[in-house]
Amino acid sequence: MIEIERLSKSFETAKGTLHPALADITLDVPAGRFLSILGPSGCGKSTLLYIVGGFIEPSSGSVRVEGRPVTGPGPDRGPVFQEFALFPWKTVKGNVRYGLDVQGVPRERAEERVARLLEMVHLTGYENFYPKELSGGMKQRVAIARTLAYEPAILLMDEPFGALDAHTRRILQNELLSIWERDRKTVLFVTHGVEEAVFLSDSVLVLTGSPGRQKALIEIDLPRPRVRAELLLNRRYQEYVIEIERMMDSGQMV
Amino acid sequence: MKVRALLTLPGLPPLASVAFLLAVWQAASLALGQSSFPPPIEAFRALPELFRDRETYTNLAASLARMATGLVLGLAIAVPVGLVMGRSQRVTNFLNPILTVIYPIPKAALMPIIMLWVGVGDVSKVLVIFLGVSLPLVYHSYQGARAVDEKLIWSAMAMGTGPAARVLRVILPSALPEVLLGCRVGLAMALIVMITSEMIARQSGVGNILFNSLDMALYDNVYAMIVVLAALGFALDLVFEQLRRRLTFWAETSLDPVALLKEAAA
């Protein structure tokens, strides 16, 4: 359970004035829920994620995870970034193992878990490759495996497929969905893709433009396991997409 | 066609550049016609003599030992300082004025003062070498640490990596390509300051032989020693570059300008 209460964040600009990025967000995310955060660029949706991660501090308000206030990053909340953020000096295996080594997982168990995760993200055989030798999609698979390796209860995904081509993105969306439907972690998923959000999520939080305020929280009542080809023909899926797109377009200056 | 094939041999340009240098030297020496500027042949003729003398080896060893000590001290102190500066605005604000003041002072100019404090022995020389190598090391380590992707650090923090381990296991390796670039500059600096320090505080070392020969008007020896120093600098750089490549082969973009040129040509 994540409890976000009256959360606001302002950044100091180069001129010394305060720029409000997030304003007054209050939200509960029950355990095991897949929540997408949607909004125009600059609405502070990534900022919200970073605050939950404990990477930056809020200006006011608080975040609690399992009842405990967030004061910094911790292995209960695993981030996945758009830019992959792999350690370039480590191999695929070295990257996925890193967190396990830090946590002091015994060598044999770590090896075993790394092998299992690499199999899950279809990277068996690439253990000794370095990140610079991989495509964008493969890098993001490594990053996801690296985060899943230390078994965080919550995944914080910051536009994880934003830097990938449409084809790779679709494949990774499907893979993420099947991984998630197996172990049902709590996921906060920042994106600006409406279809992506509806396809993956239990609920979608729509934010307004800068500063980001809550505009709506929409429950996505679609059956699981979800299959893309079926959803595209599903009337309710189409209506969700249209409703949210309309909501995002209204009152928006482009 | 055959000439073209010869011209594209990889070893040719460096050989040609050495030959060109020797030719200019020969021509200049002939034109000036002074005993203080012997032609290259004379200098090379003095080389075997120089290396028959055991003194040469002990002096060379003494010089290299001081240079290595200064470098190691620089690596141990300047690199961590630069890395911390790169991650902390407060430390940068504190140290920057000091570094800016020290920067334009030729380190050899401090030698007489340092000699007053600690004498003419090894300590003063090692100290100036250390000062000489420190600035490029601090600067490049600072740049490297500053450019570390925030999200790498965040990822490591989320896994439970503590502050000390973060510097050692994330910031240092991330900054390594840039740090090693500083080391390359530092290596050249160390060689330069090594000679000048021995020139000022003459006791032992390559610089000592060089300037004693100069005093005794043994010009062939002076130039032979310069050749030895040039070869030493070249060899050290060659070895270091091999090491640097080995340590940073994983880097996304090569910081080596020559390698970049090669890529652009391909």
Interface residues (C-beta under 8 A of the other chain):
Chain A: Y50 G53 F55 G72 P73 G74 P75 R77 G78 P79 F81 E83 A85 F87 P88 W89 Y98 G99 V102 Q103 Y130 P131 K132 R146 T147 Y150 P152
Chain B: D149 K151 L152 W154 S155 A156 M157 A158 M159 G160 T161 A165 V170 P173 S174 L176 W250 A251 E252
